[in-house]
Amino acid sequence: MRDAENNDPLIGANIIIEGTSEGNVTDFDGNFELVTDLNFPFNIVISYTGYSSQTMEVASADEPIIIKLATDALTIDVVEVKGRRISEKQQQAPLTIETLDNIAIKETASESFYDGLGTLKGVDLTAASLGFKVINMRGFKSTSPVRS
């Protein structure tokens, strides 16, 4: 199995005997082998992502089958990518919600994860003792915030 334009082998192309679940995929060189109990002739369906599917008749097992697939290109004018860093649930909340995701944790200029929490709005870190910090959030200004 080869590309019709540049004759490169198509690795992992699907070959299925039409009307059955029998089939195989092409190897590194674009070769494949089908083993079946069906009588000749029968049709095979060849498909590969990015290429037009093809159906062909196999009349005998005497000669190798040479298949060349043509690309199936789709040209479009505009690609629009939409995404949000904030979920809809967070947007509907009556309060300001900030998150610290994996990327933000890795990119924080702080020494540790807990020091990075201090960069969020409404979050304060209080040093309770040497090496021990207490996290205080908006509305809970105490050295023992049991509600946070």
C-alpha positions in Angstrom: 0.0 0.0 0.0 1.5 3.3 -1.1 0.7 7.0 -1.4 -0.4 7.8 -4.9 1.6 11.1 -5.1 5.0 10.2 -3.7 4.9 6.4 -3.5 5.7 6.4 0.2 4.5 3.3 2.2 1.3 3.8 4.3 2.0 2.3 7.7 -1.1 1.1 9.6 -3.6 1.4 6.8 -6.8 -0.7 7.4 -7.7 -3.5 5.0 -11.1 -5.3 5.7 -12.9 -7.9 3.7 -16.2 -6.2 2.9 -19.2 -7.5 4.9 -17.0 -9.3 7.5 -14.8 -8.3 10.4 -11.8 -10.0 8.9 -8.9 -7.8 8.0 -5.4 -6.6 8.8 -3.2 -3.5 8.8 -0.2 -2.6 6.8 3.3 -3.0 8.2 6.3 -0.6 8.1 6.8 -1.2 4.4 3.1 -0.9 3.5 2.6 -4.6 3.1 -0.2 -6.7 4.4 -1.5 -10.3 4.3 -5.1 -11.5 4.5 -6.0 -15.0 5.7 -9.6 -16.0 5.1 -11.8 -19.0 4.3 -13.9 -17.1 1.8 -14.1 -18.1 -1.8 -12.8 -15.8 -4.5 -13.8 -13.2 -5.7 -14.5 -10.9 -2.8 -14.1 -7.2 -2.1 -11.7 -5.5 0.3 -12.1 -2.0 1.7 -8.9 0.0 2.2 -8.9 3.0 4.5 -6.3 5.3 6.0 -6.7 8.6 7.8 -6.3 11.5 5.5 -6.8 9.4 2.4 -9.9 8.5 0.3 -11.2 5.0 1.1 -11.1 2.5 -1.8 -12.9 -0.7 -2.5 -11.4 -3.3 -4.8 -12.2 -6.8 -5.9 -9.7 -9.6 -5.2 -10.0 -12.3 -7.8 -7.2 -14.7 -6.7 -4.3 -15.1 -4.3 -1.8 -15.7 -7.1 -0.7 -12.1 -7.6 0.2 -9.4 -5.1 -2.3 -6.6 -4.8 -0.9 -3.1 -5.5 -2.9 -0.3 -3.9 -2.2 3.4 -4.2 -4.4 5.7 -2.1 -5.0 9.4 -3.0 -5.0 12.0 -0.3 -8.4 13.4 0.7 -7.6 17.0 1.5 -10.2 19.3 2.9 -9.6 23.0 2.5 -11.3 25.4 4.8 -11.2 29.2 5.1 -11.1 29.8 8.8 -10.2 27.8 11.9 -11.6 29.1 15.1 -10.3 27.6 18.4 -12.4 28.3 21.5 -11.3 27.5 25.0 -11.6 28.7 28.6 -9.3 28.6 31.5 -12.2 29.2 33.8 -15.1 26.8 33.9 -18.7 28.0 33.5 -19.4 27.1 37.1 -16.6 29.5 38.3 -17.9 32.2 36.0 -21.4 32.0 37.5 -20.1 32.3 41.1 -21.0 35.6 42.8 -17.4 35.8 44.1 -14.1 36.2 42.4 -12.5 32.7 42.1 -8.9 32.2 41.4 -7.2 28.9 40.6 -3.7 27.7 40.7 -3.4 24.9 38.0 -0.4 22.7 37.3 1.2 25.1 34.9 0.8 28.1 37.3 2.3 26.0 40.1 5.4 25.1 37.9 5.8 28.8 36.7 5.4 30.4 40.1 8.5 32.3 41.3 8.0 31.0 44.9 10.1 28.4 46.6 7.3 26.0 47.3 3.7 25.3 46.5 2.5 26.9 49.7 4.5 30.1 49.0 2.8 30.1 45.6 -0.6 30.1 47.2 0.3 33.5 48.7 0.3 35.0 45.1 -3.5 34.4 44.8 -5.9 37.3 45.5 -7.3 37.2 49.0 -4.7 34.6 50.3 -2.1 35.6 52.9 0.6 33.5 54.3 1.5 34.2 57.9 4.8 32.8 59.4 3.6 31.2 62.6 7.2 30.1 63.5 10.4 29.3 61.7 9.5 27.0 58.8 5.8 26.9 59.6 3.3 29.1 57.7 -0.4 29.5 58.1 -2.7 30.1 55.2 -5.2 32.9 55.8 -8.0 33.5 53.2 -10.3 36.4 52.7 -12.5 36.9 55.7 -10.6 34.6 58.0 -7.7 36.7 59.5 -6.5 34.5 62.4 -3.4 32.5 63.0 -5.6 29.4 63.4 -8.1 29.5 60.6 -10.2 26.5 61.3 -12.7 27.3 58.5 -10.1 27.3 55.6 
